[in-house]
Amino acid sequence: MSGQSTTRTVPGVGGPGPARAGGRTGQLLSGLAVALGLVLFLGGFVWGAVLYRPYTVPTSSMAPTIDAGDRVLAQRVDGSEVRRGDVVVFEDATWSNVPVVKRVVAVGGDTVSCCRNGRLEVNGEEIDEPYLAGGKAAEFGGIPEVTVPKGRLFLLGDERSGSLDSTAHLTDAAGGTVSRGAVRARVDAVVWPMDGMLRAPTGFEELGALSSPGPLRTVVVAVVAGAVLVLGGAAYGPLAKRTGASRARANAGTAGAR
């Protein structure tokens, strides 16, 4: 008998090998996933904070599109970008000088009136307004024919019977219109409750192009994808460690039974 001794190495346990190399690759990928996830998550939040402002609508003047107490996200825009059908946030001293949310139904140069056949008319065209409450006509009382001055907007609430909108300011010096410069933002979505993006005001398409939705969906996708990557990457380490320990115990048991 010689003085040499032999040892038996359990496959996959200790030493460099495919399993250890695979573990290093997995750790590298999980680290990259976490890093990319943080970029998307934080970048999405920063992007959203730069582009959007939250507002709480205190009244039901925009129902059923926006109910009293709803929380909305509005994209910061210049007044020159506003088009017919947009729901905007504006501030005007004549309208109490606090943020007001209304729908733009006519822009500078338009002629607006209501309502010979129960519909709003802009430039002689009857406007289909599916955002109004079901079974309700567009008018509450009547709107005499108004020509909107250049650089100004005519706005109505979607709840025509209870909205203090342009119709309540017809006797003002500006004839109920608001300067484009008073616009602070354009509402994209109702986020609480989670009603989602506002419907496109397709009834105004015959009069010109509509505004395109802002990048809110892209912002949300970036934030959600970032969160998934961070959580998935962070979970890899504990899961891989647990899997490796289970595999080692199984291999050790198999070796001991030989």
HUCORDA-V224893 format. One record per residue. RES is the residue in three letters. SS is DSSP state (alpha for helix, beta for strand, coil for the rest). PHI is phi as a letter, one per 20 degrees, with the letter a starting at -180 (none if undefined). Layout:
res=[RES RES]
ss=[SS SS]
phi=[PHI PHI]
//
This chain:
res=[MET SER GLY GLN SER THR THR ARG THR VAL PRO GLY VAL GLY GLY PRO GLY PRO ALA ARG ALA GLY GLY ARG THR GLY GLN LEU LEU SER GLY LEU ALA VAL ALA LEU GLY LEU VAL LEU PHE LEU GLY GLY PHE VAL TRP GLY ALA VAL LEU TYR ARG PRO TYR THR VAL PRO THR SER SER MET ALA PRO THR ILE ASP ALA GLY ASP ARG VAL LEU ALA GLN ARG VAL ASP GLY SER GLU VAL ARG ARG GLY ASP VAL VAL VAL PHE GLU ASP ALA THR TRP SER ASN VAL PRO VAL VAL LYS ARG VAL VAL ALA VAL GLY GLY ASP THR VAL SER CYS CYS ARG ASN GLY ARG LEU GLU VAL ASN GLY GLU GLU ILE ASP GLU PRO TYR LEU ALA GLY GLY LYS ALA ALA GLU PHE GLY GLY ILE PRO GLU VAL THR VAL PRO LYS GLY ARG LEU PHE LEU LEU GLY ASP GLU ARG SER GLY SER LEU ASP SER THR ALA HIS LEU THR ASP ALA ALA GLY GLY THR VAL SER ARG GLY ALA VAL ARG ALA ARG VAL ASP ALA VAL VAL TRP PRO MET ASP GLY MET LEU ARG ALA PRO THR GLY PHE GLU GLU LEU GLY ALA LEU SER SER PRO GLY PRO LEU ARG THR VAL VAL VAL ALA VAL VAL ALA GLY ALA VAL LEU VAL LEU GLY GLY ALA ALA TYR GLY PRO LEU ALA LYS ARG THR GLY ALA SER ARG ALA ARG ALA ASN ALA GLY THR ALA GLY ALA ARG]
ss=[coil coil coil coil coil coil coil coil coil coil coil coil coil coil coil coil coil alpha alpha alpha alpha alpha alpha alpha alpha alpha alpha alpha alpha alpha alpha alpha alpha alpha alpha alpha alpha alpha alpha alpha alpha alpha alpha alpha alpha alpha alpha alpha alpha alpha alpha beta beta beta beta beta coil coil coil coil coil coil coil coil coil coil coil coil coil coil beta beta beta beta beta beta coil coil alpha alpha alpha coil coil coil coil coil beta beta beta beta coil coil alpha alpha alpha coil coil coil coil beta beta beta beta beta beta beta beta coil coil coil beta beta beta beta coil coil coil coil coil coil beta beta coil coil beta beta coil coil coil coil coil coil coil coil coil coil coil coil coil coil coil coil beta beta beta beta beta coil coil coil coil beta beta beta beta beta coil coil coil coil coil coil coil coil coil alpha alpha alpha alpha coil coil coil coil coil coil coil coil beta beta alpha alpha alpha beta beta beta beta beta beta beta beta beta beta coil coil coil beta beta coil coil coil coil alpha alpha alpha alpha alpha alpha coil coil coil coil coil coil coil coil alpha alpha alpha alpha alpha alpha alpha alpha alpha alpha alpha alpha alpha alpha alpha alpha alpha alpha alpha alpha alpha alpha alpha alpha alpha alpha alpha alpha alpha alpha alpha alpha alpha alpha alpha alpha alpha alpha alpha alpha alpha coil coil]
phi=[none e e f c d c d e f g n d m m f a g f f f f f f f f f f f f f f f f f f f f f f f f f f f f g f f f e c c e c d e e c e f d f e f c e g n f d c d c f f c e g f e f c g n f e c d b c b g f d n l c g c d b d f d b d g n f d c b a b f d m c f c c l n e f e f c f f f f g n d f f e c m b d f f c e f f f n c c d c c e f e f f c d e d g f e c f e f g e m n e c f g f e f d a d f d b e d b f f e n f f f f f f f e f f e q f e f e f f e f g f g f f f f f f f f f f f f f f f f f g g f f f f f f f f f f f f f f f f f f e f]
//
